[in-house]
Amino acid sequence: MSDRPISPEERIRDSVTDGIVIPPEARSDSLSWTGEMRATLSLAWPLVFTQLAQFSLNITDVIMMGWLGRDFLAAGSLASALLHPLLLFGIGSLSAVAPMVAHAIGSGEPTSVRRTARQGIWVAFLLAAILMLIIFQAETIFLATGQQPEIAALSQSYLDFAAFSLFPAIGFIAMRSLTSAHGETKIVLGVTILSFFVNFAGNYALMFGHFGFPRLELAGAGISTSVVNFFVFGFMLVYVGRRRTYAAYDLFARFWRPDWPRFREILRIGIPIGFMVMVEVGLFSAATMLMGWLGTDELAAHTVAMQCAALAFMVPLGLGQAATIRIGLAYGRRAMDGIRRAGWVSIGLGVGFMAITCSLFLTIPHHLIELFLDPLDPVNTVPIALAVSYLAFAGLFQLVDGLQAVTSSALRGLGDTRGPMMIAVFGYWVCGLPTSYILGFVVGWRGTGIWIGLAIGLAVTGLILAHRFWNRERLGLLKYGMSAA
């Protein structure tokens, strides 16, 4: 035998069994707690940085909208309040692909992998078409909810073009789920980082009229958003189509042939995930609408604080994606200890990170806020002062925000989606939003009251989800006999 070192790519290829590529994580025996932490971090760190890079696209848009002026920043925030819940509903629905592919890999079923990934793109087509119809009516929706007419019109100018980003953004999740379940997360990180530069260049040219392009302001940001999402999705299609790792699946042969049973299965599992994500993001969007009732200063300050909180959230979100895959692989192998270790390791990492961001929000708020608003501009004096107080409450709910993010993903790895959806509806819309309204407008605490309501909604949801994962066996979430290995 040759003493030549075996590359990671060859190790993956050599593990092909009956036409399916089995990642090392799916074939290993149950790991120790330390081993599980290493495996989770190895899978998670590219996903975390991918989430940060994807969020940087949005945060770049927000910063550059702030360069246009306070009204443009407020309009961009209002547009995001509608676009992001709908987009994340679609992305959440396609998140069903990750546990389904992981289960199939753990069980050694290559045909199931192919069917799931292919029909994931079909589902993306359907959801994007439906969601675009809503986006094109954004200005009417904003006016009906009492928003300022000039801000509503500016928001629509962005959304008219950003709506076309929905299909590639949702379809990308199907390809990302396929590659991540095979342990290939660095390629997703690489293309996402590249997309940041594409987005920045597009914004710079189209929003401000550089390089010979017309000055399109928010419309230019919308065009750039759609272009970068088509770039990322197209890149992943080419990568999966040409990569030897996925050749056994023959993903794109007879692509237009329907597979209605698998199509419906993705919707059955994914729609509750999508609704859960949407009701969470919808809580924050509703809070943005409430802030719009208070005035432009409050809305701008809320936008800045929300961007800081959302940036921190990307880390537990990436850890949650790793938890879904790790638990899905263990569930496919029917390894009870693997499920337990993967779940609690991910939860501990997520909550631990959010403890760090909590301390940052409470100790250096001005440094964070001044990334978005120029402190030398007198018009920003009030928004900056408001943002400091809002960011303090954002710091307080960091721990429970990380808890709910990772535990919901851990349950998703078990195929448990309907229960968490109902928990989210209760926590966010029965507890959180009414509290925001009562404290903000009835009690008269204005923006501070709205943020306290957000914290209560996240706390209720996170604690109930953690209780559900803790009692997963008693609640019957493990649908077949599990081994201890």
C-alpha positions as CSV (number, residue, x, y, z in Angstrom):
1,M,0.0,0.0,0.0
2,S,1.1,3.6,-0.7
3,D,2.2,5.7,2.2
4,R,0.8,8.8,0.4
5,P,-1.4,10.9,2.8
6,I,-5.1,10.5,2.1
7,S,-6.9,13.8,1.5
8,P,-10.2,14.7,3.2
9,E,-11.9,14.6,-0.2
10,E,-10.6,11.1,-0.8
11,R,-11.8,10.0,2.6
12,I,-15.2,11.1,1.8
13,R,-15.2,9.4,-1.6
14,D,-13.9,6.2,-0.1
15,S,-16.8,6.1,2.3
16,V,-19.4,5.7,-0.5
17,T,-21.7,2.8,0.3
18,D,-24.4,1.7,-2.1
19,G,-24.1,5.0,-4.0
20,I,-24.5,7.4,-1.0
21,V,-21.7,9.5,0.4
22,I,-21.6,9.0,4.2
23,P,-19.8,11.8,6.0
24,P,-17.4,10.7,8.8
25,E,-19.8,12.2,11.4
26,A,-22.6,9.9,10.3
27,R,-20.4,6.8,10.6
28,S,-18.6,7.4,13.9
29,D,-19.6,5.8,17.1
30,S,-21.1,8.0,19.9
31,L,-18.6,10.7,20.8
32,S,-17.6,11.9,24.3
33,W,-18.8,15.3,25.3
34,T,-15.5,16.8,24.3
35,G,-15.5,15.0,21.0
36,E,-19.1,16.1,20.4
37,M,-18.0,19.7,21.0
38,R,-15.2,19.4,18.6
39,A,-17.4,17.9,16.0
40,T,-20.1,20.5,16.5
41,L,-17.6,23.4,16.3
42,S,-16.0,21.9,13.2
43,L,-19.4,21.8,11.5
44,A,-20.7,25.0,13.0
45,W,-17.9,27.6,12.5
46,P,-18.3,27.9,8.7
47,L,-22.1,28.0,9.2
48,V,-21.7,30.8,11.8
49,F,-19.5,32.8,9.6
50,T,-21.8,32.2,6.7
51,Q,-24.7,33.6,8.7
52,L,-22.5,36.6,9.7
53,A,-21.5,37.1,6.0
54,Q,-25.2,36.9,4.9
55,F,-26.2,39.3,7.6
56,S,-23.4,41.6,6.5
57,L,-25.3,42.0,3.2
58,N,-28.3,43.4,5.1
59,I,-26.2,45.4,7.5
60,T,-24.3,46.9,4.6
61,D,-27.6,48.0,3.0
62,V,-28.7,49.6,6.3
63,I,-25.4,51.4,6.8
64,M,-25.5,52.7,3.2
65,M,-29.2,53.7,3.5
66,G,-28.1,55.7,6.6
67,W,-25.6,57.5,4.3
68,L,-28.5,58.6,2.2
69,G,-30.3,60.1,5.2
70,R,-32.6,59.5,8.2
71,D,-35.7,59.2,6.1
72,F,-34.1,56.6,3.8
73,L,-32.9,54.6,6.8
74,A,-36.4,54.6,8.3
75,A,-37.9,53.6,4.9
76,G,-35.4,50.8,4.6
77,S,-36.3,49.6,8.1
78,L,-40.0,49.6,7.2
79,A,-39.3,47.6,4.0
80,S,-37.3,45.1,5.9
81,A,-40.1,44.7,8.4
82,L,-42.2,43.3,5.6
83,L,-39.6,41.6,3.4
84,H,-37.6,39.7,6.0
85,P,-40.5,37.9,7.7
86,L,-41.7,36.7,4.3
87,L,-38.2,35.8,3.2
88,L,-37.5,33.9,6.4
89,F,-40.8,32.1,6.1
90,G,-39.6,30.7,2.8
91,I,-36.1,30.0,4.2
92,G,-37.5,28.4,7.3
93,S,-39.8,26.2,5.1
94,L,-36.8,25.0,3.1
95,S,-34.9,24.3,6.3
96,A,-36.8,21.0,6.3
97,V,-34.3,19.9,3.7
98,A,-31.4,19.7,6.2
99,P,-32.9,17.2,8.7
100,M,-34.5,15.2,5.9
101,V,-31.1,14.9,4.1
102,A,-29.3,14.1,7.3
103,H,-31.8,11.4,8.2
104,A,-31.4,9.9,4.8
105,I,-27.6,10.0,5.0
106,G,-27.6,8.4,8.5
107,S,-30.0,5.7,7.2
108,G,-28.0,5.1,4.0
109,E,-30.8,6.0,1.6
110,P,-29.3,7.8,-1.5
111,T,-32.5,8.0,-3.4
112,S,-34.1,9.9,-0.6
113,V,-31.3,12.4,-0.6
114,R,-31.8,13.1,-4.3
115,R,-35.6,13.4,-4.0
116,T,-35.4,15.8,-1.1
117,A,-32.8,18.1,-2.6
118,R,-34.5,18.2,-6.0
119,Q,-38.0,18.9,-4.7
120,G,-36.5,21.6,-2.4
121,I,-35.9,23.7,-5.5
122,W,-39.5,23.1,-6.6
123,V,-40.8,24.2,-3.3
124,A,-38.7,27.4,-3.6
125,F,-40.3,28.2,-6.9
126,L,-43.8,27.9,-5.4
127,L,-43.1,29.9,-2.2
128,A,-41.3,32.7,-4.0
129,A,-44.1,33.2,-6.4
130,I,-46.7,33.5,-3.6
131,L,-44.6,35.8,-1.5
132,M,-43.8,38.2,-4.4
133,L,-47.5,38.9,-4.8
134,I,-47.5,40.2,-1.2
135,I,-44.3,42.3,-1.6
136,F,-45.7,44.1,-4.6
137,Q,-48.5,45.4,-2.4
138,A,-46.2,46.7,0.3
139,E,-47.1,50.4,0.1
140,T,-50.8,49.6,0.4
141,I,-50.0,47.5,3.5
142,F,-47.9,50.2,5.1
143,L,-50.5,52.9,4.6
144,A,-53.2,50.6,6.0
145,T,-51.1,50.1,9.2
146,G,-50.8,53.9,9.7
147,Q,-47.2,54.5,8.4
148,Q,-46.2,57.9,7.0
149,P,-47.0,58.1,3.2
150,E,-43.6,59.4,2.2
151,I,-41.8,56.7,4.1
152,A,-44.2,54.0,2.7
153,A,-43.5,55.2,-0.9
154,L,-39.7,55.1,-0.4
155,S,-40.0,51.6,1.0
156,Q,-41.9,50.4,-2.0
157,S,-39.2,51.8,-4.3
158,Y,-36.8,49.3,-2.7
159,L,-39.2,46.3,-2.5
160,D,-40.2,46.5,-6.2
161,F,-36.8,45.2,-7.1
162,A,-35.8,43.3,-3.9
163,A,-38.8,41.1,-4.4
164,F,-37.0,39.2,-7.2
165,S,-34.4,38.1,-4.7
166,L,-36.9,35.7,-3.1
167,F,-36.5,32.7,-5.3
168,P,-32.7,32.5,-5.4
169,A,-32.5,33.3,-1.6
170,I,-34.9,30.5,-0.8
171,G,-33.5,28.0,-3.4
172,F,-30.0,28.6,-2.0
173,I,-31.2,26.9,1.3
174,A,-31.9,23.6,-0.5
175,M,-28.3,23.5,-1.9
176,R,-26.8,24.7,1.4
177,S,-28.7,22.0,3.3
178,L,-27.4,19.3,0.9
179,T,-23.7,20.4,1.2
180,S,-23.8,21.1,4.9
181,A,-25.3,17.6,5.6
182,H,-22.2,16.2,3.9
183,G,-19.9,18.3,6.1
184,E,-19.1,20.8,3.3
185,T,-19.8,24.1,4.9
186,K,-16.7,26.0,3.9
187,I,-17.8,26.4,0.3
188,V,-21.0,28.1,1.5
189,L,-18.9,30.4,3.6
190,G,-16.6,31.2,0.7
191,V,-19.4,32.1,-1.8
192,T,-21.2,34.2,0.9
193,I,-18.1,36.2,1.6
194,L,-17.7,36.8,-2.1
195,S,-21.3,38.0,-2.3
196,F,-20.6,40.6,0.3
197,F,-18.2,42.4,-2.1
198,V,-20.6,42.0,-5.0
199,N,-23.4,43.6,-2.9
200,F,-21.2,46.4,-1.7
201,A,-20.1,47.3,-5.2
202,G,-23.7,47.1,-6.5
203,N,-24.9,49.4,-3.7
204,Y,-22.1,51.9,-4.2
205,A,-22.7,52.1,-8.0
206,L,-26.5,52.0,-8.0
207,M,-27.5,53.8,-4.8
208,F,-25.1,56.7,-5.3
209,G,-24.6,56.9,-9.0
210,H,-20.9,55.9,-9.3
211,F,-19.0,54.2,-12.1
212,G,-21.4,55.8,-14.7
213,F,-24.6,54.3,-13.2
214,P,-27.6,56.5,-12.4
215,R,-28.3,57.4,-8.8
216,L,-31.2,55.1,-7.9
217,E,-31.1,55.4,-4.1
218,L,-33.3,52.7,-2.5
219,A,-34.3,51.2,-5.8
220,G,-30.6,50.7,-6.5
221,A,-30.2,48.8,-3.2
222,G,-33.2,46.6,-4.2
223,I,-31.6,45.8,-7.6
224,S,-28.2,44.9,-5.9
225,T,-30.0,42.6,-3.5
226,S,-31.6,40.6,-6.2
227,V,-28.4,40.4,-8.3
228,V,-26.3,39.1,-5.4
229,N,-28.8,36.4,-4.5
230,F,-29.0,35.1,-8.1
231,F,-25.2,35.1,-8.1
232,V,-25.0,33.0,-4.9
233,F,-27.7,30.5,-6.0
234,G,-26.2,30.0,-9.4
235,F,-22.8,29.4,-7.9
236,M,-24.1,26.7,-5.7
237,L,-26.0,25.0,-8.5
238,V,-22.9,24.8,-10.6
239,Y,-20.8,23.6,-7.6
240,V,-23.2,20.8,-6.8
241,G,-23.6,19.8,-10.4
242,R,-19.9,19.5,-11.0
243,R,-18.7,18.1,-7.6
244,R,-17.8,14.4,-7.6
245,T,-19.2,14.1,-4.1
246,Y,-22.8,14.5,-5.4
247,A,-22.4,12.7,-8.7
248,A,-24.1,9.5,-7.2
249,Y,-27.3,11.5,-6.6
250,D,-27.7,12.6,-10.2
251,L,-29.6,15.6,-8.9
252,F,-30.4,17.5,-12.1
253,A,-31.3,14.5,-14.4
254,R,-35.0,14.7,-15.3
255,F,-35.3,17.7,-13.0
256,W,-38.7,18.7,-14.3
257,R,-40.2,15.4,-13.5
258,P,-42.5,15.9,-10.5
259,D,-42.2,14.0,-7.3
260,W,-45.4,15.0,-5.5
261,P,-45.0,12.8,-2.4
262,R,-41.7,14.3,-1.5
263,F,-42.8,17.8,-2.5
264,R,-45.7,17.4,0.0
265,E,-43.4,16.0,2.6
266,I,-41.1,19.0,2.5
267,L,-44.1,21.3,2.8
268,R,-45.5,19.2,5.7
269,I,-42.3,19.4,7.7
270,G,-41.2,22.8,6.4
271,I,-44.3,25.0,6.6
272,P,-44.4,24.8,10.5
273,I,-40.7,25.7,10.6
274,G,-41.4,28.6,8.2
275,F,-44.3,29.8,10.4
276,M,-42.2,29.5,13.5
277,V,-39.5,31.6,12.0
278,M,-42.0,34.1,10.6
279,V,-43.9,34.5,13.9
280,E,-40.6,35.3,15.6
281,V,-39.4,37.7,13.0
282,G,-42.9,39.0,12.7
283,L,-42.8,40.0,16.4
284,F,-39.8,42.2,15.6
285,S,-41.5,43.5,12.5
286,A,-44.6,44.3,14.4
287,A,-42.5,46.1,16.9
288,T,-41.0,48.1,14.0
289,M,-44.5,49.1,12.9
290,L,-45.3,50.2,16.5
291,M,-42.1,52.3,16.5
292,G,-43.2,53.9,13.3
293,W,-46.3,55.2,15.1
294,L,-44.0,56.9,17.6
295,G,-42.0,58.9,15.0
296,T,-38.9,58.9,12.7
297,D,-36.4,59.3,15.6
298,E,-37.8,56.2,17.4
299,L,-37.9,54.2,14.2
300,A,-34.3,55.1,13.3
301,A,-33.0,54.3,16.8
302,H,-34.9,51.0,16.9
303,T,-33.4,50.1,13.5
304,V,-29.9,50.6,14.8
305,A,-30.5,48.6,18.1
306,M,-32.2,45.8,16.1
307,Q,-29.2,45.5,13.7
308,C,-26.9,45.0,16.6
309,A,-29.1,42.4,18.2
310,A,-29.6,40.6,14.9
311,L,-25.9,40.5,14.2
312,A,-25.3,38.8,17.6
313,F,-28.1,36.4,16.8
314,M,-26.3,35.0,13.7
315,V,-23.9,33.0,15.9
316,P,-26.6,30.9,17.8
317,L,-28.4,30.6,14.5
318,G,-25.4,29.0,12.8
319,L,-24.9,26.8,15.9
320,G,-28.5,25.8,15.6
321,Q,-28.0,24.8,11.9
322,A,-25.2,22.6,13.1
323,A,-27.3,21.1,15.8
324,T,-30.0,20.2,13.3
325,I,-27.5,18.3,11.2
326,R,-25.7,16.6,14.1
327,I,-29.0,15.5,15.7
328,G,-30.4,14.5,12.4
329,L,-27.4,12.2,11.7
330,A,-27.7,10.7,15.2
331,Y,-31.5,10.3,14.8
332,G,-30.9,8.5,11.5
333,R,-28.6,6.1,13.3
334,R,-31.1,5.8,16.2
335,A,-28.3,6.9,18.6
336,M,-30.0,8.3,21.8
337,D,-26.8,9.4,23.4
338,G,-25.7,11.1,20.2
339,I,-28.9,13.1,20.2
340,R,-28.5,14.1,23.9
341,R,-24.9,15.2,23.5
342,A,-25.4,17.1,20.2
343,G,-28.3,19.0,21.6
344,W,-26.9,20.1,24.9
345,V,-23.5,20.9,23.5
346,S,-25.0,23.2,20.9
347,I,-27.3,24.9,23.5
348,G,-24.4,25.5,25.9
349,L,-22.3,27.1,23.1
350,G,-25.2,29.3,21.9
351,V,-26.1,30.6,25.4
352,G,-22.5,31.1,26.3
353,F,-21.8,33.2,23.3
354,M,-24.8,35.4,23.9
355,A,-23.6,36.1,27.5
356,I,-20.6,37.8,25.9
357,T,-22.7,39.9,23.6
358,C,-25.0,40.9,26.5
359,S,-22.0,42.3,28.3
360,L,-20.9,44.3,25.2
361,F,-24.4,45.8,24.7
362,L,-24.4,46.9,28.3
363,T,-20.9,48.3,28.5
364,I,-20.0,49.9,25.1
365,P,-23.4,50.8,23.4
366,H,-22.1,54.1,21.9
367,H,-19.3,52.5,20.0
368,L,-21.8,50.1,18.4
369,I,-24.4,52.8,17.6
370,E,-22.0,55.2,16.0
371,L,-21.3,52.6,13.3
372,F,-24.7,53.5,12.0
373,L,-25.4,57.1,13.0
374,D,-22.9,60.1,12.8
375,P,-22.7,61.5,16.3
376,L,-21.5,64.9,14.8
377,D,-24.8,65.4,13.0
378,P,-27.2,67.3,15.3
379,V,-30.2,65.5,13.7
380,N,-28.9,62.2,15.2
381,T,-28.7,63.4,18.8
382,V,-32.2,62.0,19.8
383,P,-32.0,58.7,17.8
384,I,-28.6,57.9,19.4
385,A,-29.8,58.6,22.9
386,L,-32.9,56.4,22.3
387,A,-30.7,53.6,20.7
388,V,-28.6,53.4,23.8
389,S,-31.6,52.6,26.0
390,Y,-33.0,50.1,23.5
391,L,-29.6,48.4,23.2
392,A,-29.6,47.9,27.0
393,F,-32.8,45.8,26.7
394,A,-31.4,44.0,23.7
395,G,-28.5,43.0,25.9
396,L,-30.9,41.6,28.6
397,F,-32.7,39.3,26.2
398,Q,-29.5,37.9,24.6
399,L,-29.4,34.8,26.7
400,V,-33.0,33.7,26.0
401,D,-32.7,34.6,22.4
402,G,-29.7,32.2,22.0
403,L,-31.6,29.6,24.0
404,Q,-34.7,29.6,21.8
405,A,-32.6,29.7,18.6
406,V,-30.6,26.6,19.3
407,T,-33.4,24.6,21.1
408,S,-35.8,25.1,18.2
409,S,-33.1,23.8,15.8
410,A,-32.4,20.8,18.0
411,L,-36.0,19.9,18.0
412,R,-36.0,20.4,14.2
413,G,-33.3,17.7,13.9
414,L,-35.8,15.3,15.4
415,G,-38.5,16.3,12.9
416,D,-40.4,18.1,15.6
417,T,-41.8,21.2,14.0
418,R,-45.5,21.6,14.8
419,G,-45.1,21.8,18.6
420,P,-42.3,24.4,18.4
421,M,-44.5,26.4,16.0
422,M,-47.3,26.6,18.5
423,I,-44.9,27.4,21.3
424,A,-43.6,30.3,19.2
425,V,-47.1,31.6,18.5
426,F,-47.9,31.6,22.2
427,G,-44.6,33.1,23.3
428,Y,-44.3,35.8,20.7
429,W,-47.9,36.8,19.8
430,V,-49.8,36.0,23.0
431,C,-47.2,37.1,25.5
432,G,-44.7,39.3,23.7
433,L,-46.6,41.6,21.3
434,P,-49.5,42.4,23.6
435,T,-47.0,43.3,26.4
436,S,-45.1,45.6,23.9
437,Y,-48.4,47.4,23.0
438,I,-49.6,47.7,26.6
439,L,-46.3,49.0,28.0
440,G,-45.5,51.2,25.0
441,F,-48.9,52.9,24.5
442,V,-51.2,52.2,27.4
443,V,-48.7,52.5,30.2
444,G,-46.8,55.2,28.2
445,W,-43.3,53.8,28.2
446,R,-43.1,54.3,24.4
447,G,-40.0,52.5,22.9
448,T,-38.8,51.2,26.1
449,G,-42.1,49.4,26.7
450,I,-42.0,47.9,23.3
451,W,-38.5,46.4,23.9
452,I,-39.5,45.0,27.3
453,G,-42.3,43.2,25.5
454,L,-39.8,41.7,23.0
455,A,-37.7,40.4,25.9
456,I,-40.7,38.8,27.6
457,G,-41.8,37.0,24.4
458,L,-38.3,35.6,23.8
459,A,-38.0,34.4,27.4
460,V,-41.3,32.6,27.4
461,T,-40.5,30.9,24.1
462,G,-37.0,29.9,24.9
463,L,-37.8,28.4,28.3
464,I,-40.7,26.3,27.0
465,L,-38.7,25.0,24.0
466,A,-35.8,24.0,26.4
467,H,-38.3,22.2,28.5
468,R,-39.6,20.3,25.4
469,F,-36.2,19.2,24.4
470,W,-35.4,18.1,28.0
471,N,-38.5,15.9,28.0
472,R,-38.2,14.7,24.4
473,E,-38.6,11.0,25.3
474,R,-41.5,11.5,27.6
475,L,-43.3,13.6,25.0
476,G,-42.8,10.9,22.3
477,L,-40.6,12.9,20.1
478,L,-38.3,9.9,19.4
479,K,-40.6,8.0,17.1
480,Y,-38.8,4.7,17.1
481,G,-36.7,2.7,19.4
482,M,-33.3,4.3,20.1
483,S,-30.0,2.6,21.0
484,A,-27.7,4.0,23.6
485,A,-24.8,4.3,21.2
